[in-house]
Amino acid sequence: MPDITSSLFSSIINAVMGFWYIIPLLLIIAFFKSPYFKGRMGEAFVNSTINRKLDKTQYHLIKDATLPTADGTMQVDHIIVSQYGIFVIETKNMKGWIFGGEKQKMWTQQIYKHKNKFQNPLHQNYKHTKTLEHLLDLSNDKFHSIIIFTGEATFKTKMPENVLKRGFTDYIKSKNSIVFSENEVAGFIQQIGSSRYDRDYKTNRDHVKHLKQNRAKTRKEPSY
């Protein structure tokens, strides 16, 4: 019996070793399909488009900035500082049908018969803008909030003009009234740079923890 058991165990080990490459391959596939990777790809697309289509001497891009808030941290996908105002951009890399209204708390993503609720990105970006208002001691009219959907999303409800799938650089260029001097622009860039957290594992870990706490709190809040 021990010989049979040993032989069977050896056969199993040999079979597993023969297909050892499947496990890392599955892990790689799972990573490429993860929301984290898709989010990063969407942000990279927006960054690339901004760098190609906007004059870098006029539009100064600050990407993936984690900033302090009263109750933790806040991560902003893209901040563009210019004489024409400060553009605060939230990127969503999603597919399927998107339903939502400007004042709705939650929006809906539908892929075939499956529906998924997600936070209204306009409300999400409002919090980002308010944090920057406080940080830079500026009024709301100096900011432009923009939501960009990348990927294969299709809007199934009428969206505000600042919720876009394409043409967002044209939208940015349409805001052409000068509100800041060049010196003020340089000062804002320096202030954001000195206030943001370093881009490292601890910053990301703490920010994710803060997001989870906020989501748990939101789920507990009564809806009316």
N, C-alpha and C positions, 0 to 999 in steps of 0.2 A: 504493500500500500504506500509506504513512504516514497518508493521509486516512482510510482504512478503519479503521486501528488507533485513530486519534484519535477517530473517530466512535463506535467500539465502547466506548472508555474513557469517553467522555462519557455514553454511554447507561447504563453501569454506575453511574457516579457519580450520575446523575440518579435512577436506580432506588433506590440506597441512600439518597439524600437524601429521597426520597419516603416512605421508611419509617424515618426516623431515630428516631421515637418508640418503635420496637419494642425497641431495645437497652436504654434506661433502664427500659422496662416489664418486660422480662425480669429485669433486675437487682433491681427492686422485688419482683417475685414470688418470686425466689430468696431475698431477705432475709426475707420474711414466712414462708417455709418452713424457714428455717435453724434449727438447734438453739439458737443464741444467742437469736433472737427468741422462740422457743417457751419457752425457759427464763425469759426476762425477763417474759413474759406470765404464766407460772405464779407467779413471785415477786410480781408486781403484784397478782394475785388474792389471794394469801395476805396480803400487806400490807393490802389493802383490807378483807378479812374481819376481821383482827385489830383494825384501827382502828374498825370498826363494832360489833364484838361484845364487845370487852374494854374494861373501864374504864381509860382512859389514866392515871388517878391511881394505879392499882394495878399496871398492867402497862406497862412502859416498853420500847417497841420500838426496837431498833437494827438497821437493815437493811443488807445488802450490806457487811459489815465485812471488810476485808482486814487480817489480823493477822500479826505476825512469828512465825516458828517457828525451831527450831534449824537447819533446813536450807533456809530460804527464806521463803515466805509461805503463808497459808491464808485462803481466802475463805469466810465463813459467810453464808448467805442471810438468816437472821433470828435475832436474839438477843432474848429477852424477859427483862428483869430485874424481879423482883418479890419481895415478902416471902415468897412461897411457893416460892422457888427460882429458878434460872436455866434458862430453856427454850432449848434449842439446836435450831433447826429447819432441816432440809434439804428442799428442794423439788425434786420431779421432775415435769416436765410431759411425760407420755408417754401413748401410746395402745397398744391391743392387749392381749394377755394377758401378765400378769406372773407369772413363776414364781421362787420363791426361799425360802430358809430362813434363820433367824436366824444360823446359823453358817457358811453357805455363803460362799465367797470371792466368787463371781460369781453374779449373777442373770441371768435370761433374759427378754427381751421378744420376743413372737411376734406378727407381723402376717401373717395368712394362713399361708403356708408359710415365710416368711422369719423367721429367728431372729437375735437380736442379743444379745451378752453385754455386761453392764455391771457395774461394781463394786457390791458389796453396799452400799447406802446407809447401813445401820446401822454398818458398819465405817468408812465415810467419815465419818459424824457422830461416831463414837467419837474419831477423831483431832481433830475440832473441839473436842469436849468436853475432851479431855486438854489441849489448848493453853490453853483458858480456865481449867482447873483450875490450871495452872502460872502463868498470868498473874495470877489473882486470889488464888492461894494458898488454894484451897478443896478440900475432899474431894469425891469423886465423888457422894456421896449428896445434895449440894446442887444437882445438875443433873438436868434432865429432857430426854432426847433424843427428838425427834419427827421422823418422816419423813412428808411429805405428798405424795401423788401427785395432781396436778391433771390435767386433760385427760380422755381417754376410756379410761383404763386399767382393766382388770378383773383382780382378783387371782384366780389359779387355784390357789393354794396358801394354806393357813392362815397368816396373818401375825400377828406379835406385836401386842399392843394399842397400841403406839406407832407403828405403821405404818398410816396412815389415808388415806382418800380424802375423807371429809367428817366433820363433827362434831369437828374438831380443837380448836375453842375450848371445847367442852364438856369435852374431855379435859384441857385446860389448867386449866379451872376446878375439875376434880375433885381437883387437887393443892392442897388447902386448908390444909395444916399450915404455920403460920408458922415460918420458919427464919432470917429476917433481920429486923433492925430497919430503920426508914425511913432512918436515917443510913447503915447499911451499904449499902442499895440505892443511895442517892445516890453513895456512894463507888465502888461497882462501875461505875456508869454513867460517872462521871468517869474512872475508870481505863481502861475500854475505849475511851472517846473519845480519851484522850490517847495510847493505844498504837496505834490503828488508823492505817493509811496513808491519805493523801489519796486521794479518789476521782478519779483522772485517768488519762490514757492510759498514762503510764509505769507506774503501779501495776498496771493491767490487763495490760499487755504483760509485765511481769516475772512476774506470777502465772501467766499462760498458759505462759510459758517453763518455770516450775517444774513445772507440771502435766505438760507434755510430757516433761520429764526423768524424772519419777516413773513415767509410763506406760511409757517405754522401759525403765526399770530393772525394772518389774514383768514385762514381756514376756520379759526375759532370765532372770528367776529360774526355777529348775527347779521343776516341780510334782511332788508326791509322792502 
